[in-house]
Amino acid sequence: MDSIILYVIGVIMICFVLFQSLYFLKKAYDRGLEIGLSEHQLKEIIRSSAFFSVVPSIPILIGLITLIPIFGSVVIPWIRLSVLGSVSYESYAANAIRNAAGVDSLFGDPIAFSTAVWTMTISIMAGLVTLILFYRKYEKKLTEVRKKDSRWGELLIAALFMGLVGTIGAQQIAIGGYNTLALFISMAIMLAIGLASKKWKWLEEFALPVSILSTLGIMYVLIM
C-alpha cells in the first residue's frame, strides 16, 4: 500500500506527462515564431499561462492533502491527481469506499484500500469511453436543441453540474455541524466572487481556489 513500486510507477507516469507537456510547448513555441510572434511575446504568453494554470490548481493540491489521511499514504492521491482525475470525484469515491468499509483510514484494510484504488481508476475511465463512443451523437443532439432554443443547451449543462454539486452538498448538510457551516460559507464566498467577476472578468479563474482557501481559513478560526 506504500511500496516503492507504487512510487516508481508514479514517477514514470508523471515523467511521461511532463514529456508530453514540454513536447507540445516546444511545438507551440516554434509555431508561434512561424506566424510572426516575437520571442518576448511568446515568453509573456508562457508566463501568464503558467500563472493562470498554477493558481486555479491550488484546490487540487488541497484535495491531495485531504486524501492522504484517507489512504494513509501520499502515493495513490499523488498518482490519481497528477495524471487523470478530478479532485471532487476522487474525494467522493475514496470517502464512499471508506464509509462503506466502516474505517477511518483505508491503509489498515488491504481489501478496502484496493477497492478504493480500483474504483477511482476504473470509474474515471467511464467518461473517456463515453466520449469515444457517444460524443458525436451527444453533440449532434445538443446542437439540435440549441438551434431550437439556445437557452436549453445552457440550462441542460447547468442542470447536470448542479445535480453533481447538489449530491455532494446534500451529504454535507446531512452530516451537519461544521460541515454544513463550511458549505454555506463557501457558497456565500463563491456567490460574492461570481457577482464581482461580472465587473472584473479575471476573477473567474480564481473563484474556486479563493473560495476554498477562504473557507478553510474561516473554519480554522472558528474551530480553534
Backbone as JSON, one array per atom type, in Angstrom:
{
  "sequence": "MDSIILYVIGVIMICFVLFQSLYFLKKAYDRGLEIGLSEHQLKEIIRSSAFFSVVPSIPILIGLITLIPIFGSVVIPWIRLSVLGSVSYESYAANAIRNAAGVDSLFGDPIAFSTAVWTMTISIMAGLVTLILFYRKYEKKLTEVRKKDSRWGELLIAALFMGLVGTIGAQQIAIGGYNTLALFISMAIMLAIGLASKKWKWLEEFALPVSILSTLGIMYVLIM",
  "N": [[0.81, -1.21, 0.0], [2.1, 1.12, 0.4], [4.38, 0.89, -1.07], [7.64, 0.85, -2.67], [7.38, 0.28, -5.31], [4.95, 1.41, -6.17], [5.61, 4.1, -5.99], [7.59, 4.26, -7.94], [6.08, 3.65, -10.22], [4.41, 5.89, -10.17], [6.29, 7.98, -10.59], [7.19, 7.35, -13.18], [4.82, 7.67, -14.68], [4.25, 10.4, -14.28], [6.54, 11.6, -15.32], [6.19, 10.93, -17.98], [3.91, 12.44, -18.61], [4.93, 15.01, -18.18], [6.86, 15.05, -20.19], [5.22, 14.97, -22.46], [3.94, 17.46, -22.13], [6.09, 19.3, -22.33], [6.91, 18.7, -24.9], [4.72, 19.49, -26.54], [4.67, 22.14, -25.81], [7.06, 23.05, -26.92], [6.46, 22.61, -29.64], [4.31, 24.39, -29.95], [5.6, 26.79, -29.39], [7.49, 26.99, -31.46], [5.71, 27.13, -33.59], [4.5, 29.55, -33.03], [6.59, 31.33, -33.52], [6.76, 30.94, -36.25], [4.41, 32.12, -37.23], [4.88, 34.73, -36.8], [5.08, 35.84, -34.22], [6.95, 37.44, -31.64], [9.89, 36.52, -29.67], [9.78, 37.66, -27.18], [7.02, 38.17, -26.86], [6.05, 35.53, -26.87], [7.26, 34.5, -24.56], [5.99, 36.04, -22.64], [3.4, 35.12, -22.98], [3.71, 32.45, -22.19], [4.45, 32.85, -19.52], [2.17, 34.14, -18.39], [0.24, 32.19, -18.93], [1.2, 30.07, -17.4], [0.89, 31.1, -14.84], [-1.92, 31.43, -14.66], [-2.59, 28.81, -14.77], [-1.42, 27.48, -12.64], [-2.38, 28.73, -10.25], [-5.29, 28.27, -10.24], [-5.07, 25.57, -9.8], [-4.61, 25.11, -7.18], [-6.76, 24.13, -5.53], [-6.62, 21.41, -6.23], [-4.23, 20.59, -5.07], [-4.93, 20.95, -2.4], [-6.97, 19.06, -2.27], [-5.44, 16.75, -2.63], [-3.97, 16.75, -0.25], [-6.04, 16.34, 1.59], [-6.77, 13.77, 0.96], [-4.68, 12.19, 1.78], [-4.78, 11.38, 4.62], [-6.91, 9.58, 4.38], [-5.99, 7.48, 2.76], [-3.68, 6.93, 4.08], [-1.25, 7.36, 3.02], [0.76, 9.1, 0.62], [1.08, 8.33, -1.98], [-0.96, 7.12, -3.69], [-3.05, 9.18, -3.87], [-1.38, 11.1, -5.04], [-0.63, 9.93, -7.53], [-3.19, 9.65, -8.71], [-4.25, 12.3, -8.84], [-2.33, 13.63, -10.23], [-2.23, 12.83, -12.85], [-4.64, 11.66, -14.34], [-7.61, 12.61, -13.31], [-10.26, 13.84, -11.21], [-10.52, 16.15, -8.65], [-12.82, 16.43, -7.09], [-14.26, 14.12, -7.76], [-12.43, 12.05, -7.07], [-12.16, 12.41, -4.29], [-14.79, 12.01, -3.5], [-15.22, 9.31, -4.29], [-13.25, 7.94, -2.79], [-14.02, 8.54, -0.14], [-16.55, 7.37, -0.14], [-15.98, 4.61, -0.34], [-14.48, 4.3, 1.98], [-16.39, 4.92, 3.96], [-18.22, 2.88, 3.45], [-16.7, 0.69, 4.15], [-16.41, 1.18, 6.79], [-14.24, 2.3, 8.19], [-11.63, 4.49, 9.48], [-9.31, 5.02, 8.13], [-8.08, 3.85, 5.03], [-5.73, 2.55, 4.9], [-5.14, 0.54, 6.76], [-6.67, -1.58, 5.96], [-6.42, -3.84, 3.61], [-8.21, -4.86, 1.63], [-10.27, -2.92, 1.47], [-8.67, -0.78, 0.74], [-7.6, -1.56, -1.79], [-10.02, -1.8, -3.14], [-10.91, 0.86, -3.2], [-8.88, 2.03, -4.75], [-9.18, 0.68, -7.22], [-11.81, 1.41, -7.8], [-11.59, 4.21, -8.09], [-9.83, 4.31, -10.24], [-10.91, 2.76, -12.4], [-13.57, 3.68, -12.67], [-13.31, 6.4, -13.38], [-12.58, 6.18, -15.98], [-14.87, 5.87, -17.37], [-15.88, 8.24, -18.37], [-14.09, 8.84, -20.48], [-14.48, 6.61, -22.17], [-17.19, 6.93, -22.74], [-17.14, 9.36, -24.14], [-15.67, 8.62, -26.41], [-17.37, 6.73, -27.62], [-19.96, 7.87, -27.72], [-19.92, 10.64, -28.03], [-20.22, 12.13, -30.44], [-22.9, 11.66, -31.19], [-24.12, 12.76, -28.97], [-23.26, 15.43, -29.13], [-24.44, 16.15, -31.56], [-27.17, 15.94, -30.93], [-27.32, 17.85, -28.9], [-26.69, 20.13, -30.34], [-28.92, 20.3, -32.0], [-30.87, 20.87, -30.1], [-29.97, 23.34, -29.21], [-30.3, 24.85, -31.53], [-33.04, 25.04, -31.73], [-33.69, 26.37, -29.35], [-31.47, 28.32, -27.84], [-31.1, 28.65, -25.14], [-31.78, 26.28, -23.86], [-29.67, 24.48, -24.19], [-27.66, 25.58, -22.56], [-29.0, 25.51, -20.12], [-29.3, 22.76, -19.76], [-26.66, 21.78, -19.41], [-25.97, 23.27, -17.15], [-27.83, 22.24, -15.34], [-27.01, 19.57, -15.11], [-24.51, 19.93, -13.91], [-25.24, 21.22, -11.51], [-26.71, 19.18, -10.39], [-24.7, 17.37, -9.73], [-23.2, 18.91, -7.88], [-25.22, 19.35, -6.01], [-25.65, 16.76, -5.03], [-23.26, 16.17, -3.66], [-23.24, 18.34, -1.88], [-25.59, 17.91, -0.41], [-24.93, 15.72, 1.11], [-23.1, 16.81, 2.92], [-24.74, 18.6, 4.28], [-26.42, 16.79, 5.53], [-24.66, 15.62, 7.32], [-24.17, 17.72, 9.05], [-23.36, 20.21, 11.6], [-20.05, 21.54, 11.65], [-19.46, 20.91, 9.03], [-21.73, 21.58, 7.5], [-21.8, 24.31, 8.04], [-19.38, 25.12, 6.85], [-20.01, 24.56, 4.21], [-22.06, 26.45, 3.62], [-20.68, 28.83, 4.06], [-18.7, 28.71, 2.07], [-20.37, 28.77, -0.15], [-21.43, 31.34, 0.05], [-19.13, 32.89, -0.29], [-18.37, 32.12, -2.87], [-20.58, 33.07, -4.29], [-20.28, 35.82, -3.88], [-17.85, 36.26, -5.22], [-18.65, 35.51, -7.76], [-20.48, 37.55, -8.4], [-18.76, 39.74, -8.3], [-17.05, 39.09, -10.38], [-18.42, 39.78, -12.63], [-17.8, 42.37, -13.07], [-15.01, 42.39, -12.89], [-13.5, 40.39, -14.9], [-11.28, 38.68, -14.76], [-11.37, 37.53, -12.29], [-12.84, 35.19, -12.4], [-11.18, 33.01, -12.93], [-10.03, 32.57, -10.5], [-11.94, 31.92, -8.7], [-12.64, 29.37, -7.51], [-10.19, 28.47, -6.07], [-9.89, 30.7, -4.31], [-12.31, 30.64, -2.91], [-12.15, 28.12, -1.61], [-9.76, 28.35, -0.06], [-10.36, 30.59, 1.5], [-12.6, 29.68, 2.92], [-11.44, 27.56, 4.34], [-9.67, 29.02, 5.95], [-11.47, 30.62, 7.47], [-12.96, 28.6, 8.79], [-10.95, 27.41, 10.26], [-10.32, 29.43, 12.09], [-12.79, 29.59, 13.45], [-13.08, 27.0, 14.54], [-10.79, 26.7, 16.09]],
  "CA": [[0.0, 0.0, 0.0], [3.02, 2.26, 0.39], [5.62, 0.27, -1.52], [8.49, 1.6, -3.6], [6.89, 0.01, -6.68], [3.94, 2.42, -6.48], [6.3, 5.38, -6.22], [8.26, 4.15, -9.24], [5.01, 3.79, -11.22], [4.01, 7.3, -10.15], [7.34, 8.79, -11.22], [7.16, 7.06, -14.63], [3.62, 8.28, -15.26], [4.37, 11.86, -14.24], [7.59, 11.96, -16.29], [5.58, 10.82, -19.31], [3.03, 13.6, -18.78], [5.81, 16.17, -18.31], [7.46, 14.98, -21.52], [4.17, 15.41, -23.39], [3.73, 18.9, -21.95], [7.24, 20.01, -22.89], [6.92, 18.47, -26.35], [3.72, 20.36, -27.17], [5.1, 23.52, -25.57], [8.07, 23.34, -27.95], [5.76, 22.69, -30.92], [3.54, 25.63, -29.97], [6.57, 27.9, -29.42], [8.0, 27.07, -32.83], [4.61, 27.59, -34.45], [4.33, 30.96, -32.74], [7.64, 32.05, -34.26], [6.44, 30.85, -37.68], [3.33, 33.04, -37.6], [5.32, 36.11, -36.63], [5.17, 36.32, -32.84], [8.33, 37.62, -31.17], [10.25, 35.7, -28.52], [9.28, 38.36, -25.99], [5.58, 37.9, -26.77], [5.85, 34.12, -26.52], [7.64, 34.33, -23.16], [4.92, 36.64, -21.85], [2.26, 34.19, -23.06], [4.04, 31.3, -21.35], [4.43, 33.29, -18.12], [0.78, 34.37, -17.96], [-0.47, 30.9, -18.97], [1.65, 29.29, -16.25], [0.27, 31.68, -13.64], [-3.35, 31.14, -14.65], [-2.76, 27.36, -14.66], [-0.98, 27.04, -11.32], [-3.25, 29.24, -9.18], [-6.54, 27.5, -10.16], [-4.78, 24.19, -9.43], [-4.45, 25.02, -5.73], [-7.73, 23.17, -4.95], [-6.17, 20.03, -6.44], [-3.25, 20.33, -4.02], [-5.69, 20.81, -1.15], [-7.62, 17.76, -2.36], [-4.42, 15.73, -2.41], [-3.66, 16.74, 1.18], [-7.16, 15.75, 2.32], [-6.84, 12.33, 0.66], [-3.57, 11.47, 2.42], [-5.23, 10.63, 5.8], [-7.83, 8.5, 3.99], [-5.2, 6.36, 2.26], [-2.54, 6.69, 4.94], [-0.06, 7.46, 2.18], [0.63, 10.14, -0.4], [1.37, 7.83, -3.33], [-2.17, 6.95, -4.52], [-3.57, 10.51, -4.23], [-0.39, 11.75, -5.91], [-0.78, 9.36, -8.87], [-4.52, 9.91, -9.25], [-4.49, 13.72, -9.12], [-1.26, 14.18, -11.07], [-2.33, 12.36, -14.23], [-6.02, 11.7, -14.84], [-8.52, 12.52, -12.17], [-10.94, 15.05, -10.76], [-10.39, 16.17, -7.19], [-14.14, 16.2, -6.49], [-14.61, 12.71, -7.95], [-11.53, 11.18, -6.3], [-12.52, 12.54, -2.88], [-16.11, 11.38, -3.33], [-15.07, 7.86, -4.4], [-12.47, 7.44, -1.66], [-14.85, 8.63, 1.07], [-17.64, 6.4, -0.26], [-15.43, 3.29, 0.0], [-14.11, 4.33, 3.4], [-17.62, 4.84, 4.76], [-18.8, 1.54, 3.26], [-15.86, -0.25, 4.9], [-16.53, 1.49, 8.21], [-12.91, 2.55, 8.76], [-11.18, 5.87, 9.41], [-8.27, 5.07, 7.1], [-8.04, 2.65, 4.19], [-4.38, 1.98, 4.95], [-5.1, -0.66, 7.58], [-7.56, -2.6, 5.4], [-5.97, -4.06, 2.23], [-9.34, -5.05, 0.72], [-10.89, -1.61, 1.27], [-7.68, 0.04, 0.03], [-7.58, -1.95, -3.21], [-11.34, -1.47, -3.71], [-10.91, 2.3, -3.46], [-7.98, 2.3, -5.88], [-9.81, 0.18, -8.45], [-13.0, 2.23, -8.06], [-11.13, 5.5, -8.59], [-9.13, 4.15, -11.52], [-11.78, 2.25, -13.47], [-14.77, 4.51, -12.85], [-12.99, 7.65, -14.07], [-12.45, 5.87, -17.4], [-16.2, 5.88, -17.99], [-16.01, 9.47, -19.14], [-13.34, 8.71, -21.72], [-15.16, 5.63, -23.02], [-18.44, 7.54, -23.19], [-16.8, 10.35, -25.17], [-15.25, 7.92, -27.63], [-18.48, 6.0, -28.23], [-21.24, 8.57, -27.86], [-19.83, 12.11, -28.03], [-20.76, 12.71, -31.68], [-24.36, 11.63, -31.09], [-24.49, 13.72, -27.93], [-23.04, 16.78, -29.67], [-25.46, 16.38, -32.59], [-28.45, 16.18, -30.25], [-27.21, 19.12, -28.19], [-26.74, 21.18, -31.37], [-30.32, 20.42, -32.41], [-31.59, 21.55, -29.01], [-29.53, 24.74, -29.21], [-30.87, 25.53, -32.69], [-34.44, 25.32, -31.4], [-33.67, 27.4, -28.32], [-30.1, 28.29, -27.32], [-31.1, 28.63, -23.67], [-31.92, 24.91, -23.36], [-28.35, 23.87, -24.12], [-27.0, 26.1, -21.36], [-29.74, 25.01, -18.96], [-29.03, 21.33, -19.62], [-25.33, 21.62, -18.82], [-26.03, 23.82, -15.79], [-28.6, 21.31, -14.52], [-26.15, 18.42, -14.83], [-23.49, 20.35, -12.95], [-25.88, 21.47, -10.22], [-27.06, 17.89, -9.84], [-23.49, 16.83, -9.1], [-22.91, 19.72, -6.7], [-26.27, 19.11, -5.04], [-25.43, 15.45, -4.41], [-22.17, 16.31, -2.69], [-23.65, 19.29, -0.86], [-26.62, 17.31, 0.44], [-24.26, 14.84, 2.08], [-22.52, 17.64, 3.97], [-25.85, 19.12, 5.07], [-26.9, 15.68, 6.35], [-23.7, 15.42, 8.41], [-24.45, 18.8, 9.99], [-22.23, 20.79, 12.32], [-19.09, 22.38, 10.94], [-19.53, 20.59, 7.59], [-22.79, 22.41, 6.91], [-21.36, 25.7, 8.14], [-18.36, 25.33, 5.82], [-20.7, 24.56, 2.92], [-22.76, 27.72, 3.4], [-19.67, 29.89, 3.97], [-18.1, 28.63, 0.74], [-21.39, 29.21, -1.11], [-21.52, 32.8, 0.14], [-17.91, 33.45, -0.89], [-18.46, 31.89, -4.31], [-21.59, 34.0, -4.81], [-19.68, 37.16, -3.88], [-16.87, 36.31, -6.3], [-19.41, 35.47, -9.01], [-21.01, 38.89, -8.66], [-17.63, 40.63, -8.57], [-16.43, 38.74, -11.66], [-19.13, 40.45, -13.72], [-17.07, 43.62, -13.3], [-13.61, 42.02, -13.11], [-13.58, 39.06, -15.52], [-10.15, 37.84, -14.39], [-11.67, 36.85, -11.03], [-13.45, 33.89, -12.67], [-10.15, 31.98, -12.87], [-9.58, 32.37, -9.12], [-13.11, 31.74, -7.84], [-12.57, 28.13, -6.73], [-9.14, 28.49, -5.05], [-10.16, 31.72, -3.29], [-13.41, 30.14, -2.1], [-11.68, 27.03, -0.76], [-8.78, 28.84, 0.91], [-11.06, 31.49, 2.43], [-13.43, 28.85, 3.8], [-10.53, 26.86, 5.26], [-9.19, 30.0, 6.92], [-12.56, 30.98, 8.38], [-13.29, 27.45, 9.62], [-9.84, 27.21, 11.21], [-10.51, 30.42, 13.17], [-13.98, 29.24, 14.22], [-12.87, 25.75, 15.28], [-9.74, 26.9, 17.08]],
  "C": [[0.85, 1.27, 0.0], [4.39, 1.79, -0.09], [6.36, 1.15, -2.51], [8.01, 1.42, -5.03], [5.85, 1.06, -7.09], [4.57, 3.77, -6.75], [7.0, 5.39, -7.57], [7.23, 4.32, -10.37], [4.57, 5.25, -11.33], [5.01, 8.2, -10.85], [7.34, 8.6, -12.74], [5.98, 7.76, -15.3], [3.75, 9.8, -15.34], [5.44, 12.35, -15.2], [7.04, 11.9, -17.71], [4.7, 12.03, -19.6], [3.86, 14.87, -18.96], [6.46, 16.22, -19.69], [6.46, 15.45, -22.57], [3.99, 16.93, -23.34], [4.85, 19.71, -22.59], [7.3, 19.87, -24.4], [5.95, 19.42, -27.05], [4.01, 21.83, -26.92], [6.11, 23.94, -26.62], [7.41, 23.49, -29.32], [5.0, 24.01, -31.03], [4.46, 26.85, -30.06], [7.11, 28.09, -30.83], [6.94, 27.58, -33.79], [4.36, 29.08, -34.26], [5.35, 31.81, -33.47], [7.33, 32.06, -35.76], [5.37, 31.86, -38.1], [3.65, 34.5, -37.26], [5.35, 36.66, -35.22], [6.63, 36.43, -32.42], [8.6, 36.72, -29.97], [9.74, 36.33, -27.23], [7.79, 38.1, -25.79], [5.3, 36.47, -26.32], [6.2, 33.87, -25.05], [6.58, 34.92, -22.23], [3.69, 35.74, -21.82], [2.49, 32.99, -22.15], [3.94, 31.66, -19.87], [3.0, 33.47, -17.62], [-0.02, 33.06, -17.94], [-0.09, 30.04, -17.77], [0.98, 29.79, -14.97], [-1.2, 31.3, -13.54], [-3.64, 29.63, -14.67], [-2.45, 26.89, -13.25], [-1.97, 27.47, -10.24], [-4.59, 28.49, -9.11], [-6.33, 26.04, -9.76], [-4.58, 24.02, -7.93], [-5.48, 24.09, -5.09], [-7.33, 21.71, -5.14], [-5.15, 19.66, -5.38], [-3.93, 20.14, -2.68], [-6.4, 19.46, -1.12], [-6.65, 16.62, -2.11], [-4.11, 15.6, -0.92], [-4.78, 16.08, 1.98], [-7.29, 14.25, 2.09], [-5.76, 11.53, 1.37], [-4.03, 10.74, 3.69], [-6.15, 9.46, 5.46], [-7.05, 7.26, 3.55], [-4.0, 6.04, 3.15], [-1.22, 6.8, 4.22], [-0.31, 8.51, 1.12], [0.62, 9.57, -1.81], [0.12, 7.71, -4.2], [-2.82, 8.3, -4.85], [-2.67, 11.25, -5.21], [-0.54, 11.25, -7.35], [-2.11, 9.77, -9.48], [-4.69, 11.36, -9.68], [-3.41, 14.35, -9.98], [-1.47, 13.86, -12.54], [-3.76, 12.53, -14.75], [-6.96, 11.54, -13.66], [-9.12, 13.87, -11.85], [-10.94, 15.04, -9.25], [-11.73, 15.92, -6.51], [-14.54, 14.74, -6.6], [-13.76, 11.81, -7.08], [-11.88, 11.22, -4.82], [-13.83, 11.83, -2.59], [-15.98, 9.86, -3.33], [-14.34, 7.28, -3.19], [-13.29, 7.46, -0.37], [-15.99, 7.63, 1.04], [-17.16, 5.0, 0.14], [-15.06, 3.23, 1.47], [-15.34, 4.2, 4.29], [-18.26, 3.46, 4.66], [-18.02, 0.5, 4.06], [-15.93, 0.0, 6.4], [-15.2, 1.71, 8.89], [-12.57, 4.03, 8.64], [-10.13, 6.06, 8.32], [-8.25, 3.76, 6.34], [-6.72, 1.91, 4.31], [-4.33, 0.66, 5.72], [-5.97, -1.8, 7.06], [-7.22, -2.81, 3.93], [-7.12, -4.2, 1.23], [-10.01, -3.71, 0.42], [-9.97, -0.7, 0.47], [-7.69, -0.27, -1.46], [-8.92, -1.65, -3.89], [-11.42, 0.0, -4.08], [-10.06, 2.64, -4.67], [-8.61, 1.87, -7.2], [-11.05, 1.01, -8.81], [-12.6, 3.57, -8.67], [-10.55, 5.39, -9.99], [-10.07, 3.76, -12.65], [-12.96, 3.19, -13.74], [-14.49, 5.79, -13.61], [-12.84, 7.43, -15.57], [-13.79, 5.91, -18.12], [-16.4, 7.12, -18.84], [-15.31, 9.39, -20.48], [-14.03, 7.75, -22.69], [-16.45, 6.21, -23.58], [-18.19, 8.56, -24.3], [-16.46, 9.67, -26.49], [-16.45, 7.32, -28.36], [-19.69, 6.87, -28.57], [-21.14, 10.08, -28.02], [-20.45, 12.73, -29.28], [-22.28, 12.74, -31.66], [-24.84, 12.67, -30.08], [-24.36, 15.15, -28.45], [-24.09, 17.13, -30.72], [-26.8, 16.71, -31.95], [-28.44, 17.52, -29.54], [-27.29, 20.3, -29.16], [-28.17, 21.4, -31.84], [-31.14, 21.17, -31.37], [-31.25, 23.03, -29.0], [-30.12, 25.52, -30.38], [-32.33, 25.91, -32.42], [-34.53, 26.46, -30.38], [-32.31, 27.32, -27.63], [-30.06, 28.19, -25.8], [-31.16, 27.21, -23.12], [-30.57, 24.21, -23.25], [-27.61, 24.29, -22.86], [-27.68, 25.57, -20.1], [-29.45, 23.54, -18.69], [-27.69, 21.09, -18.93], [-25.31, 22.12, -17.38], [-26.76, 22.87, -14.85], [-27.78, 20.08, -14.15], [-25.11, 18.75, -13.77], [-24.09, 20.56, -11.56], [-26.35, 20.18, -9.57], [-25.89, 17.25, -9.12], [-23.17, 17.58, -7.81], [-23.94, 19.47, -5.61], [-26.11, 17.79, -4.31], [-24.37, 15.53, -3.33], [-22.58, 17.23, -1.55], [-24.66, 18.72, 0.1], [-26.0, 16.4, 1.49], [-23.68, 15.64, 3.24], [-23.6, 18.23, 4.87], [-26.37, 18.04, 6.02], [-25.97, 15.42, 7.54], [-23.9, 16.47, 9.49], [-23.18, 19.37, 10.61], [-21.36, 21.68, 11.46], [-19.12, 22.12, 9.43], [-20.56, 21.47, 6.89], [-22.41, 23.88, 6.94], [-20.34, 26.03, 7.06], [-19.0, 25.4, 4.43], [-21.35, 25.91, 2.64], [-21.78, 28.9, 3.32], [-19.05, 29.9, 2.58], [-19.08, 29.08, -0.34], [-21.48, 30.73, -1.13], [-20.31, 33.46, -0.52], [-17.95, 33.29, -2.4], [-19.47, 32.82, -4.97], [-21.02, 35.41, -4.91], [-18.67, 37.3, -5.02], [-17.57, 36.3, -7.65], [-19.97, 36.83, -9.39], [-19.89, 39.86, -9.01], [-17.01, 40.37, -9.93], [-17.18, 39.33, -12.85], [-18.46, 41.77, -14.07], [-15.61, 43.35, -13.62], [-13.56, 40.57, -13.59], [-12.47, 38.12, -15.05], [-10.39, 37.08, -13.09], [-12.24, 35.45, -11.23], [-12.43, 32.76, -12.51], [-9.77, 31.63, -11.43], [-10.73, 32.07, -8.16], [-12.99, 30.52, -6.94], [-11.46, 28.16, -5.69], [-9.39, 29.51, -3.95], [-11.27, 31.25, -2.35], [-12.94, 29.06, -1.12], [-10.74, 27.54, 0.33], [-9.43, 29.75, 1.94], [-11.9, 30.69, 3.42], [-12.58, 28.1, 4.8], [-10.03, 27.8, 6.35], [-10.25, 30.37, 7.94], [-12.9, 29.83, 9.32], [-12.19, 27.17, 10.64], [-9.99, 28.15, 12.4], [-11.69, 30.02, 14.06], [-13.76, 28.0, 15.09], [-11.84, 25.94, 16.4], [-10.22, 27.85, 18.19]]
}
